[in-house]
Amino acid sequence: MKTSTELDPLAPRPNLDFSKGERGRHIERLKQGSNVVMIAPDLLDAFPDAESVNAALRSLKEIAARSAHPPTS
């Protein structure tokens, strides 16, 4: 049950003005796709930022490439 101090998320708010909004302004960028990935909470200490994630994935990609094509002797 809602208390009187909770706002209804669907109720109009007087401090929001969308009169100058432009419909579809970001649709082209959205169509290009997104690369957002959620990191599991137990991995956050190992991967605190995008750079650490990218470094780990590049290393894994290199290892996988070497495993797929072992050098011939």
Backbone atoms as SQL, in Angstrom:
CREATE TABLE atoms (id INTEGER PRIMARY KEY, chain TEXT, resi INTEGER, resn TEXT, atom TEXT, x REAL, y REAL, z REAL);
INSERT INTO atoms VALUES
  (1, 'A', 1, 'MET', 'N', 0.833, -1.174, 0.000),
  (2, 'A', 1, 'MET', 'CA', 0.000, 0.000, 0.000),
  (3, 'A', 1, 'MET', 'C', 0.882, 1.243, 0.000),
  (4, 'A', 2, 'LYS', 'N', 0.543, 2.221, -0.783),
  (5, 'A', 2, 'LYS', 'CA', 1.322, 3.450, -0.866),
  (6, 'A', 2, 'LYS', 'C', 1.051, 4.349, 0.326),
  (7, 'A', 3, 'THR', 'N', 2.111, 4.995, 0.747),
  (8, 'A', 3, 'THR', 'CA', 1.912, 6.026, 1.765),
  (9, 'A', 3, 'THR', 'C', 1.659, 7.339, 1.046),
  (10, 'A', 4, 'SER', 'N', 1.217, 8.328, 1.757),
  (11, 'A', 4, 'SER', 'CA', 0.877, 9.601, 1.129),
  (12, 'A', 4, 'SER', 'C', 2.120, 10.325, 0.605),
  (13, 'A', 5, 'THR', 'N', 3.313, 9.956, 1.087),
  (14, 'A', 5, 'THR', 'CA', 4.536, 10.632, 0.633),
  (15, 'A', 5, 'THR', 'C', 5.097, 10.027, -0.649),
  (16, 'A', 6, 'GLU', 'N', 4.639, 8.832, -1.047),
  (17, 'A', 6, 'GLU', 'CA', 5.121, 8.205, -2.276),
  (18, 'A', 6, 'GLU', 'C', 4.463, 8.841, -3.495),
  (19, 'A', 7, 'LEU', 'N', 5.258, 9.038, -4.554),
  (20, 'A', 7, 'LEU', 'CA', 4.712, 9.593, -5.785),
  (21, 'A', 7, 'LEU', 'C', 4.258, 8.475, -6.702),
  (22, 'A', 8, 'ASP', 'N', 3.175, 8.701, -7.379),
  (23, 'A', 8, 'ASP', 'CA', 2.706, 7.774, -8.390),
  (24, 'A', 8, 'ASP', 'C', 3.581, 7.993, -9.622),
  (25, 'A', 9, 'PRO', 'N', 4.322, 6.990, -10.083),
  (26, 'A', 9, 'PRO', 'CA', 5.237, 7.189, -11.211),
  (27, 'A', 9, 'PRO', 'C', 4.519, 7.529, -12.512),
  (28, 'A', 10, 'LEU', 'N', 3.236, 7.237, -12.602),
  (29, 'A', 10, 'LEU', 'CA', 2.496, 7.525, -13.821),
  (30, 'A', 10, 'LEU', 'C', 1.741, 8.845, -13.768),
  (31, 'A', 11, 'ALA', 'N', 1.707, 9.458, -12.611),
  (32, 'A', 11, 'ALA', 'CA', 0.977, 10.722, -12.466),
  (33, 'A', 11, 'ALA', 'C', 1.799, 11.860, -13.070),
  (34, 'A', 12, 'PRO', 'N', 1.140, 12.803, -13.750),
  (35, 'A', 12, 'PRO', 'CA', 1.876, 13.948, -14.305),
  (36, 'A', 12, 'PRO', 'C', 2.484, 14.787, -13.186),
  (37, 'A', 13, 'ARG', 'N', 3.672, 15.305, -13.448),
  (38, 'A', 13, 'ARG', 'CA', 4.350, 16.135, -12.454),
  (39, 'A', 13, 'ARG', 'C', 4.441, 17.556, -12.983),
  (40, 'A', 14, 'PRO', 'N', 4.138, 18.508, -12.162),
  (41, 'A', 14, 'PRO', 'CA', 4.118, 19.905, -12.630),
  (42, 'A', 14, 'PRO', 'C', 5.497, 20.448, -12.993),
  (43, 'A', 15, 'ASN', 'N', 6.561, 19.878, -12.459),
  (44, 'A', 15, 'ASN', 'CA', 7.900, 20.408, -12.733),
  (45, 'A', 15, 'ASN', 'C', 8.535, 19.821, -13.999),
  (46, 'A', 16, 'LEU', 'N', 7.853, 18.926, -14.693),
  (47, 'A', 16, 'LEU', 'CA', 8.377, 18.350, -15.930),
  (48, 'A', 16, 'LEU', 'C', 7.656, 18.963, -17.120),
  (49, 'A', 17, 'ASP', 'N', 8.426, 19.482, -18.056),
  (50, 'A', 17, 'ASP', 'CA', 7.850, 20.133, -19.225),
  (51, 'A', 17, 'ASP', 'C', 8.386, 19.466, -20.488),
  (52, 'A', 18, 'PHE', 'N', 7.556, 18.745, -21.180),
  (53, 'A', 18, 'PHE', 'CA', 7.969, 18.061, -22.406),
  (54, 'A', 18, 'PHE', 'C', 7.444, 18.775, -23.652),
  (55, 'A', 19, 'SER', 'N', 7.015, 20.011, -23.499),
  (56, 'A', 19, 'SER', 'CA', 6.419, 20.731, -24.623),
  (57, 'A', 19, 'SER', 'C', 7.423, 20.975, -25.746),
  (58, 'A', 20, 'LYS', 'N', 8.703, 21.012, -25.446),
  (59, 'A', 20, 'LYS', 'CA', 9.720, 21.235, -26.484),
  (60, 'A', 20, 'LYS', 'C', 10.424, 19.927, -26.857),
  (61, 'A', 21, 'GLY', 'N', 9.865, 18.811, -26.431),
  (62, 'A', 21, 'GLY', 'CA', 10.451, 17.513, -26.739),
  (63, 'A', 21, 'GLY', 'C', 10.357, 17.203, -28.224),
  (64, 'A', 22, 'GLU', 'N', 11.289, 16.420, -28.705),
  (65, 'A', 22, 'GLU', 'CA', 11.325, 16.040, -30.123),
  (66, 'A', 22, 'GLU', 'C', 11.172, 14.525, -30.219),
  (67, 'A', 23, 'ARG', 'N', 10.085, 14.087, -30.800),
  (68, 'A', 23, 'ARG', 'CA', 9.800, 12.660, -30.898),
  (69, 'A', 23, 'ARG', 'C', 10.811, 11.983, -31.831),
  (70, 'A', 24, 'GLY', 'N', 11.379, 10.866, -31.380),
  (71, 'A', 24, 'GLY', 'CA', 12.293, 10.096, -32.201),
  (72, 'A', 24, 'GLY', 'C', 13.674, 10.705, -32.355),
  (73, 'A', 25, 'ARG', 'N', 14.043, 11.608, -31.494),
  (74, 'A', 25, 'ARG', 'CA', 15.320, 12.318, -31.625),
  (75, 'A', 25, 'ARG', 'C', 16.523, 11.381, -31.632),
  (76, 'A', 26, 'HIS', 'N', 16.492, 10.330, -30.852),
  (77, 'A', 26, 'HIS', 'CA', 17.639, 9.432, -30.714),
  (78, 'A', 26, 'HIS', 'C', 17.421, 8.075, -31.379),
  (79, 'A', 27, 'ILE', 'N', 16.406, 7.951, -32.204),
  (80, 'A', 27, 'ILE', 'CA', 16.052, 6.638, -32.759),
  (81, 'A', 27, 'ILE', 'C', 17.135, 6.076, -33.673),
  (82, 'A', 28, 'GLU', 'N', 17.792, 6.917, -34.446),
  (83, 'A', 28, 'GLU', 'CA', 18.839, 6.411, -35.348),
  (84, 'A', 28, 'GLU', 'C', 19.991, 5.813, -34.560),
  (85, 'A', 29, 'ARG', 'N', 20.387, 6.481, -33.487),
  (86, 'A', 29, 'ARG', 'CA', 21.462, 5.952, -32.651),
  (87, 'A', 29, 'ARG', 'C', 21.011, 4.668, -31.970),
  (88, 'A', 30, 'LEU', 'N', 19.761, 4.598, -31.564),
  (89, 'A', 30, 'LEU', 'CA', 19.243, 3.404, -30.924),
  (90, 'A', 30, 'LEU', 'C', 19.215, 2.226, -31.893),
  (91, 'A', 31, 'LYS', 'N', 18.903, 2.490, -33.163),
  (92, 'A', 31, 'LYS', 'CA', 18.872, 1.427, -34.165),
  (93, 'A', 31, 'LYS', 'C', 20.240, 0.805, -34.394),
  (94, 'A', 32, 'GLN', 'N', 21.295, 1.558, -34.124),
  (95, 'A', 32, 'GLN', 'CA', 22.652, 1.041, -34.308),
  (96, 'A', 32, 'GLN', 'C', 22.986, -0.037, -33.287),
  (97, 'A', 33, 'GLY', 'N', 22.247, -0.088, -32.209),
  (98, 'A', 33, 'GLY', 'CA', 22.451, -1.117, -31.209),
  (99, 'A', 33, 'GLY', 'C', 23.146, -0.582, -29.979),
  (100, 'A', 34, 'SER', 'N', 23.346, -1.463, -29.050),
  (101, 'A', 34, 'SER', 'CA', 23.953, -1.099, -27.780),
  (102, 'A', 34, 'SER', 'C', 24.896, -2.205, -27.353),
  (103, 'A', 35, 'ASN', 'N', 25.936, -1.824, -26.656),
  (104, 'A', 35, 'ASN', 'CA', 26.910, -2.799, -26.178),
  (105, 'A', 35, 'ASN', 'C', 26.928, -2.866, -24.659),
  (106, 'A', 36, 'VAL', 'N', 25.845, -2.486, -24.029),
  (107, 'A', 36, 'VAL', 'CA', 25.791, -2.494, -22.577),
  (108, 'A', 36, 'VAL', 'C', 25.692, -3.933, -22.089),
  (109, 'A', 37, 'VAL', 'N', 26.550, -4.277, -21.140),
  (110, 'A', 37, 'VAL', 'CA', 26.575, -5.615, -20.564),
  (111, 'A', 37, 'VAL', 'C', 26.558, -5.467, -19.052),
  (112, 'A', 38, 'MET', 'N', 25.764, -6.276, -18.395),
  (113, 'A', 38, 'MET', 'CA', 25.708, -6.231, -16.937),
  (114, 'A', 38, 'MET', 'C', 26.734, -7.210, -16.375),
  (115, 'A', 39, 'ILE', 'N', 27.560, -6.740, -15.466),
  (116, 'A', 39, 'ILE', 'CA', 28.584, -7.574, -14.818),
  (117, 'A', 39, 'ILE', 'C', 27.981, -8.129, -13.527),
  (118, 'A', 40, 'ALA', 'N', 28.167, -9.402, -13.297),
  (119, 'A', 40, 'ALA', 'CA', 27.655, -10.031, -12.079),
  (120, 'A', 40, 'ALA', 'C', 28.315, -9.403, -10.849),
  (121, 'A', 41, 'PRO', 'N', 27.577, -9.240, -9.777),
  (122, 'A', 41, 'PRO', 'CA', 28.125, -8.602, -8.580),
  (123, 'A', 41, 'PRO', 'C', 29.404, -9.248, -8.056),
  (124, 'A', 42, 'ASP', 'N', 29.526, -10.571, -8.188),
  (125, 'A', 42, 'ASP', 'CA', 30.728, -11.231, -7.672),
  (126, 'A', 42, 'ASP', 'C', 31.963, -10.960, -8.524),
  (127, 'A', 43, 'LEU', 'N', 31.813, -10.345, -9.687),
  (128, 'A', 43, 'LEU', 'CA', 32.949, -10.029, -10.558),
  (129, 'A', 43, 'LEU', 'C', 33.351, -8.559, -10.506),
  (130, 'A', 44, 'LEU', 'N', 32.594, -7.748, -9.795),
  (131, 'A', 44, 'LEU', 'CA', 32.855, -6.313, -9.777),
  (132, 'A', 44, 'LEU', 'C', 34.219, -5.956, -9.194),
  (133, 'A', 45, 'ASP', 'N', 34.715, -6.737, -8.252),
  (134, 'A', 45, 'ASP', 'CA', 36.030, -6.425, -7.693),
  (135, 'A', 45, 'ASP', 'C', 37.136, -6.690, -8.715),
  (136, 'A', 46, 'ALA', 'N', 36.957, -7.661, -9.607),
  (137, 'A', 46, 'ALA', 'CA', 37.955, -7.966, -10.627),
  (138, 'A', 46, 'ALA', 'C', 37.826, -7.051, -11.844),
  (139, 'A', 47, 'PHE', 'N', 36.629, -6.567, -12.106),
  (140, 'A', 47, 'PHE', 'CA', 36.376, -5.733, -13.284),
  (141, 'A', 47, 'PHE', 'C', 35.647, -4.456, -12.873),
  (142, 'A', 48, 'PRO', 'N', 36.361, -3.506, -12.282),
  (143, 'A', 48, 'PRO', 'CA', 35.703, -2.297, -11.784),
  (144, 'A', 48, 'PRO', 'C', 35.349, -1.276, -12.857),
  (145, 'A', 49, 'ASP', 'N', 35.915, -1.438, -14.068),
  (146, 'A', 49, 'ASP', 'CA', 35.642, -0.444, -15.117),
  (147, 'A', 49, 'ASP', 'C', 35.726, -1.094, -16.496),
  (148, 'A', 50, 'ALA', 'N', 35.375, -0.333, -17.521),
  (149, 'A', 50, 'ALA', 'CA', 35.342, -0.846, -18.892),
  (150, 'A', 50, 'ALA', 'C', 36.729, -1.276, -19.365),
  (151, 'A', 51, 'GLU', 'N', 37.762, -0.551, -18.968),
  (152, 'A', 51, 'GLU', 'CA', 39.114, -0.884, -19.412),
  (153, 'A', 51, 'GLU', 'C', 39.534, -2.277, -18.933),
  (154, 'A', 52, 'SER', 'N', 39.212, -2.620, -17.686),
  (155, 'A', 52, 'SER', 'CA', 39.592, -3.931, -17.165),
  (156, 'A', 52, 'SER', 'C', 38.815, -5.046, -17.856),
  (157, 'A', 53, 'VAL', 'N', 37.566, -4.807, -18.174),
  (158, 'A', 53, 'VAL', 'CA', 36.763, -5.800, -18.897),
  (159, 'A', 53, 'VAL', 'C', 37.333, -6.005, -20.295),
  (160, 'A', 54, 'ASN', 'N', 37.642, -4.907, -20.988),
  (161, 'A', 54, 'ASN', 'CA', 38.183, -5.003, -22.339),
  (162, 'A', 54, 'ASN', 'C', 39.531, -5.711, -22.361),
  (163, 'A', 55, 'ALA', 'N', 40.381, -5.433, -21.391),
  (164, 'A', 55, 'ALA', 'CA', 41.688, -6.090, -21.321),
  (165, 'A', 55, 'ALA', 'C', 41.517, -7.597, -21.133),
  (166, 'A', 56, 'ALA', 'N', 40.620, -7.994, -20.256),
  (167, 'A', 56, 'ALA', 'CA', 40.380, -9.417, -20.013),
  (168, 'A', 56, 'ALA', 'C', 39.818, -10.097, -21.255),
  (169, 'A', 57, 'LEU', 'N', 38.887, -9.449, -21.932),
  (170, 'A', 57, 'LEU', 'CA', 38.303, -10.044, -23.138),
  (171, 'A', 57, 'LEU', 'C', 39.326, -10.143, -24.269),
  (172, 'A', 58, 'ARG', 'N', 40.200, -9.147, -24.398),
  (173, 'A', 58, 'ARG', 'CA', 41.247, -9.225, -25.426),
  (174, 'A', 58, 'ARG', 'C', 42.203, -10.380, -25.141),
  (175, 'A', 59, 'SER', 'N', 42.552, -10.571, -23.878),
  (176, 'A', 59, 'SER', 'CA', 43.424, -11.687, -23.511),
  (177, 'A', 59, 'SER', 'C', 42.751, -13.020, -23.811),
  (178, 'A', 60, 'LEU', 'N', 41.485, -13.133, -23.461),
  (179, 'A', 60, 'LEU', 'CA', 40.744, -14.362, -23.727),
  (180, 'A', 60, 'LEU', 'C', 40.632, -14.627, -25.225),
  (181, 'A', 61, 'LYS', 'N', 40.407, -13.574, -26.002),
  (182, 'A', 61, 'LYS', 'CA', 40.313, -13.721, -27.453),
  (183, 'A', 61, 'LYS', 'C', 41.635, -14.220, -28.032),
  (184, 'A', 62, 'GLU', 'N', 42.745, -13.677, -27.529),
  (185, 'A', 62, 'GLU', 'CA', 44.068, -14.111, -28.000),
  (186, 'A', 62, 'GLU', 'C', 44.337, -15.568, -27.643),
  (187, 'A', 63, 'ILE', 'N', 43.999, -15.963, -26.432),
  (188, 'A', 63, 'ILE', 'CA', 44.185, -17.351, -26.001),
  (189, 'A', 63, 'ILE', 'C', 43.331, -18.289, -26.848),
  (190, 'A', 64, 'ALA', 'N', 42.092, -17.897, -27.109),
  (191, 'A', 64, 'ALA', 'CA', 41.194, -18.726, -27.906),
  (192, 'A', 64, 'ALA', 'C', 41.714, -18.864, -29.336),
  (193, 'A', 65, 'ALA', 'N', 42.246, -17.792, -29.885),
  (194, 'A', 65, 'ALA', 'CA', 42.780, -17.856, -31.246),
  (195, 'A', 65, 'ALA', 'C', 43.979, -18.783, -31.311),
  (196, 'A', 66, 'ARG', 'N', 44.857, -18.729, -30.314),
  (197, 'A', 66, 'ARG', 'CA', 46.030, -19.624, -30.307),
  (198, 'A', 66, 'ARG', 'C', 45.610, -21.075, -30.104),
  (199, 'A', 67, 'SER', 'N', 44.582, -21.311, -29.325),
  (200, 'A', 67, 'SER', 'CA', 44.120, -22.684, -29.079),
  (201, 'A', 67, 'SER', 'C', 43.450, -23.264, -30.322),
  (202, 'A', 68, 'ALA', 'N', 42.775, -22.427, -31.085),
  (203, 'A', 68, 'ALA', 'CA', 42.080, -22.899, -32.277),
  (204, 'A', 68, 'ALA', 'C', 43.049, -23.228, -33.398),
  (205, 'A', 69, 'HIS', 'N', 44.180, -22.545, -33.450),
  (206, 'A', 69, 'HIS', 'CA', 45.176, -22.754, -34.499),
  (207, 'A', 69, 'HIS', 'C', 46.543, -22.969, -33.859),
  (208, 'A', 70, 'PRO', 'N', 46.784, -24.182, -33.328),
  (209, 'A', 70, 'PRO', 'CA', 48.083, -24.433, -32.691),
  (210, 'A', 70, 'PRO', 'C', 49.198, -24.366, -33.739),
  (211, 'A', 71, 'PRO', 'N', 50.358, -23.836, -33.351),
  (212, 'A', 71, 'PRO', 'CA', 51.471, -23.745, -34.303),
  (213, 'A', 71, 'PRO', 'C', 51.932, -25.137, -34.741),
  (214, 'A', 72, 'THR', 'N', 52.302, -25.250, -36.001),
  (215, 'A', 72, 'THR', 'CA', 52.805, -26.527, -36.519),
  (216, 'A', 72, 'THR', 'C', 54.315, -26.576, -36.319),
  (217, 'A', 73, 'SER', 'N', 54.811, -27.766, -35.998),
  (218, 'A', 73, 'SER', 'CA', 56.241, -27.908, -35.759),
  (219, 'A', 73, 'SER', 'C', 56.914, -28.596, -36.908);
